[in-house]
Amino acid sequence: MVKLRHVKDHMLTTEGRRLALERHHFMESFFARFVREYDGEL
């Protein structure tokens, strides 16, 4: 995940940045939930 976190910063087009930002938010939400599940909080 560490490498994927920076993809959004390297997009060259407006559309690429928009898509990368959407996917970045999805990835952050996914991993936050994953950690909570792993820790037994969900």
MOPAC internal coordinates of N, CA, C and O (Angstrom, degrees):
PM7 1SCF
backbone

  N    0.0000 0     0.00 0     0.00 0    0    0    0
  C    1.4390 1     0.00 0     0.00 0    1    0    0
  C    1.5248 1   111.38 1     0.00 0    2    1    0
  O    1.2310 1   120.01 1   151.75 1    3    2    1
  N    1.2897 1   117.59 1   -28.25 1    3    2    1
  C    1.4604 1   120.31 1  -176.49 1    5    3    2
  C    1.5234 1   110.83 1   -59.80 1    6    5    3
  O    1.2310 1   119.86 1   135.02 1    7    6    5
  N    1.3205 1   117.88 1   -44.98 1    7    6    5
  C    1.4626 1   120.18 1   179.41 1    9    7    6
  C    1.5189 1   111.46 1   -67.99 1   10    9    7
  O    1.2310 1   120.13 1   140.78 1   11   10    9
  N    1.3192 1   117.37 1   -39.22 1   11   10    9
  C    1.4578 1   120.83 1  -178.95 1   13   11   10
  C    1.5214 1   112.18 1   -66.13 1   14   13   11
  O    1.2310 1   120.38 1   155.26 1   15   14   13
  N    1.3083 1   116.89 1   -24.74 1   15   14   13
  C    1.4670 1   121.11 1  -178.80 1   17   15   14
  C    1.5286 1   111.57 1   -61.09 1   18   17   15
  O    1.2310 1   119.46 1   153.91 1   19   18   17
  N    1.3218 1   118.64 1   -26.09 1   19   18   17
  C    1.4613 1   122.14 1  -174.36 1   21   19   18
  C    1.5230 1   113.95 1   -98.63 1   22   21   19
  O    1.2310 1   119.60 1   177.08 1   23   22   21
  N    1.3084 1   118.37 1    -2.92 1   23   22   21
  C    1.4648 1   121.08 1  -177.54 1   25   23   22
  C    1.5229 1   111.01 1   -58.47 1   26   25   23
  O    1.2310 1   120.24 1   137.30 1   27   26   25
  N    1.3148 1   117.14 1   -42.70 1   27   26   25
  C    1.4686 1   121.33 1  -177.17 1   29   27   26
  C    1.5282 1   112.16 1   -58.65 1   30   29   27
  O    1.2310 1   120.19 1   152.10 1   31   30   29
  N    1.3031 1   117.25 1   -27.90 1   31   30   29
  C    1.4619 1   121.05 1  -178.09 1   33   31   30
  C    1.5244 1   113.10 1   -79.21 1   34   33   31
  O    1.2310 1   120.19 1   170.65 1   35   34   33
  N    1.3227 1   117.25 1    -9.35 1   35   34   33
  C    1.4601 1   120.73 1  -175.72 1   37   35   34
  C    1.5223 1   113.49 1  -111.28 1   38   37   35
  O    1.2310 1   119.97 1  -172.87 1   39   38   37
  N    1.3212 1   117.67 1     7.13 1   39   38   37
  C    1.4556 1   120.78 1   178.61 1   41   39   38
  C    1.5268 1   109.40 1   -74.79 1   42   41   39
  O    1.2310 1   120.81 1   -39.41 1   43   42   41
  N    1.3364 1   116.05 1   140.59 1   43   42   41
  C    1.4602 1   120.41 1  -174.32 1   45   43   42
  C    1.5207 1   113.84 1   -98.91 1   46   45   43
  O    1.2310 1   119.80 1   154.42 1   47   46   45
  N    1.3125 1   117.99 1   -25.58 1   47   46   45
  C    1.4612 1   120.45 1  -177.34 1   49   47   46
  C    1.5273 1   110.39 1  -105.75 1   50   49   47
  O    1.2310 1   121.22 1   -20.10 1   51   50   49
  N    1.3100 1   115.28 1   159.90 1   51   50   49
  C    1.4622 1   120.33 1   178.37 1   53   51   50
  C    1.5173 1   110.58 1   -60.58 1   54   53   51
  O    1.2310 1   120.69 1   134.14 1   55   54   53
  N    1.3256 1   116.29 1   -45.86 1   55   54   53
  C    1.4660 1   120.46 1  -179.94 1   57   55   54
  C    1.5275 1   110.97 1   -64.70 1   58   57   55
  O    1.2310 1   120.17 1   140.07 1   59   58   57
  N    1.3154 1   117.28 1   -39.93 1   59   58   57
  C    1.4596 1   120.90 1   177.67 1   61   59   58
  C    1.5179 1   111.56 1   -61.96 1   62   61   59
  O    1.2310 1   120.70 1   136.86 1   63   62   61
  N    1.3323 1   116.27 1   -43.14 1   63   62   61
  C    1.4691 1   120.37 1   178.11 1   65   63   62
  C    1.5225 1   111.03 1   -64.37 1   66   65   63
  O    1.2310 1   120.37 1   139.56 1   67   66   65
  N    1.3341 1   116.90 1   -40.44 1   67   66   65
  C    1.4608 1   120.73 1   180.00 1   69   67   66
  C    1.5245 1   110.83 1   -62.84 1   70   69   67
  O    1.2310 1   120.64 1   131.36 1   71   70   69
  N    1.3326 1   116.37 1   -48.64 1   71   70   69
  C    1.4653 1   120.29 1   179.35 1   73   71   70
  C    1.5251 1   111.42 1   -63.24 1   74   73   71
  O    1.2310 1   120.75 1   136.97 1   75   74   73
  N    1.3188 1   116.18 1   -43.03 1   75   74   73
  C    1.4633 1   120.06 1  -179.31 1   77   75   74
  C    1.5237 1   110.98 1   -63.79 1   78   77   75
  O    1.2310 1   120.12 1   142.61 1   79   78   77
  N    1.3206 1   117.37 1   -37.39 1   79   78   77
  C    1.4588 1   120.20 1   179.53 1   81   79   78
  C    1.5259 1   110.84 1   -67.65 1   82   81   79
  O    1.2310 1   120.19 1   137.93 1   83   82   81
  N    1.3370 1   117.24 1   -42.07 1   83   82   81
  C    1.4697 1   120.64 1   175.81 1   85   83   82
  C    1.5226 1   110.73 1   -58.51 1   86   85   83
  O    1.2310 1   120.84 1   133.39 1   87   86   85
  N    1.3120 1   116.00 1   -46.61 1   87   86   85
  C    1.4694 1   120.53 1  -178.68 1   89   87   86
  C    1.5194 1   111.31 1   -68.25 1   90   89   87
  O    1.2310 1   120.50 1   146.92 1   91   90   89
  N    1.3231 1   116.65 1   -33.08 1   91   90   89
  C    1.4581 1   120.90 1   177.60 1   93   91   90
  C    1.5318 1   110.14 1   -63.97 1   94   93   91
  O    1.2310 1   120.77 1   135.27 1   95   94   93
  N    1.3323 1   116.13 1   -44.73 1   95   94   93
  C    1.4699 1   119.94 1   178.42 1   97   95   94
  C    1.5265 1   110.78 1   -62.88 1   98   97   95
  O    1.2310 1   120.62 1   138.73 1   99   98   97
  N    1.3308 1   116.42 1   -41.27 1   99   98   97
  C    1.4652 1   120.31 1   177.69 1  101   99   98
  C    1.5278 1   110.05 1   -60.64 1  102  101   99
  O    1.2310 1   120.56 1   134.13 1  103  102  101
  N    1.3304 1   116.53 1   -45.87 1  103  102  101
  C    1.4582 1   121.44 1  -178.52 1  105  103  102
  C    1.5326 1   110.89 1   -62.50 1  106  105  103
  O    1.2310 1   120.14 1   137.36 1  107  106  105
  N    1.3294 1   117.34 1   -42.64 1  107  106  105
  C    1.4652 1   120.13 1   178.41 1  109  107  106
  C    1.5248 1   111.07 1   -61.35 1  110  109  107
  O    1.2310 1   120.55 1   136.05 1  111  110  109
  N    1.3311 1   116.56 1   -43.95 1  111  110  109
  C    1.4726 1   120.61 1   179.32 1  113  111  110
  C    1.5186 1   111.05 1   -64.07 1  114  113  111
  O    1.2310 1   120.88 1   136.59 1  115  114  113
  N    1.3276 1   115.92 1   -43.41 1  115  114  113
  C    1.4583 1   121.03 1  -179.13 1  117  115  114
  C    1.5271 1   110.63 1   -59.65 1  118  117  115
  O    1.2310 1   120.27 1   130.31 1  119  118  117
  N    1.3285 1   117.08 1   -49.69 1  119  118  117
  C    1.4570 1   119.77 1  -176.64 1  121  119  118
  C    1.5235 1   112.31 1   -71.24 1  122  121  119
  O    1.2310 1   119.96 1   148.00 1  123  122  121
  N    1.3229 1   117.68 1   -32.00 1  123  122  121
  C    1.4682 1   119.59 1   175.50 1  125  123  122
  C    1.5258 1   109.67 1   -63.22 1  126  125  123
  O    1.2310 1   120.39 1   136.09 1  127  126  125
  N    1.3312 1   116.87 1   -43.91 1  127  126  125
  C    1.4673 1   120.27 1   178.59 1  129  127  126
  C    1.5311 1   110.44 1   -66.67 1  130  129  127
  O    1.2310 1   120.35 1   138.30 1  131  130  129
  N    1.3278 1   116.94 1   -41.70 1  131  130  129
  C    1.4595 1   121.57 1   179.27 1  133  131  130
  C    1.5285 1   110.60 1   -56.65 1  134  133  131
  O    1.2310 1   120.49 1   134.06 1  135  134  133
  N    1.3212 1   116.68 1   -45.94 1  135  134  133
  C    1.4655 1   121.05 1  -179.47 1  137  135  134
  C    1.5227 1   110.40 1   -64.44 1  138  137  135
  O    1.2310 1   120.12 1   138.16 1  139  138  137
  N    1.3421 1   117.37 1   -41.84 1  139  138  137
  C    1.4681 1   120.06 1   178.38 1  141  139  138
  C    1.5264 1   110.72 1   -62.93 1  142  141  139
  O    1.2310 1   120.26 1   138.74 1  143  142  141
  N    1.3238 1   117.11 1   -41.26 1  143  142  141
  C    1.4693 1   120.09 1   177.92 1  145  143  142
  C    1.5219 1   110.54 1   -64.85 1  146  145  143
  O    1.2310 1   120.54 1   136.04 1  147  146  145
  N    1.3142 1   116.57 1   -43.96 1  147  146  145
  C    1.4583 1   121.62 1  -179.58 1  149  147  146
  C    1.5313 1   110.83 1   -61.15 1  150  149  147
  O    1.2310 1   121.01 1   141.53 1  151  150  149
  N    1.3262 1   115.67 1   -38.47 1  151  150  149
  C    1.4652 1   120.60 1   179.88 1  153  151  150
  C    1.5259 1   112.59 1   -79.84 1  154  153  151
  O    1.2310 1   120.07 1   178.36 1  155  154  153
  N    1.3265 1   117.47 1    -1.64 1  155  154  153
  C    1.4561 1   121.71 1   177.80 1  157  155  154
  C    1.5176 1   114.54 1    79.36 1  158  157  155
  O    1.2310 1   120.32 1  -160.68 1  159  158  157
  N    1.3143 1   116.99 1    19.32 1  159  158  157
  C    1.4608 1   120.68 1  -178.51 1  161  159  158
  C    1.5254 1   112.43 1   -85.66 1  162  161  159
  O    1.2310 1   119.65 1   164.55 1  163  162  161
  N    1.3059 1   118.27 1   -15.45 1  163  162  161
  C    1.4725 1   121.55 1   179.20 1  165  163  162
  C    1.5034 1   110.37 1  -112.70 1  166  165  163
  O    1.2310 1   120.10 1   180.00 1  167  166  165

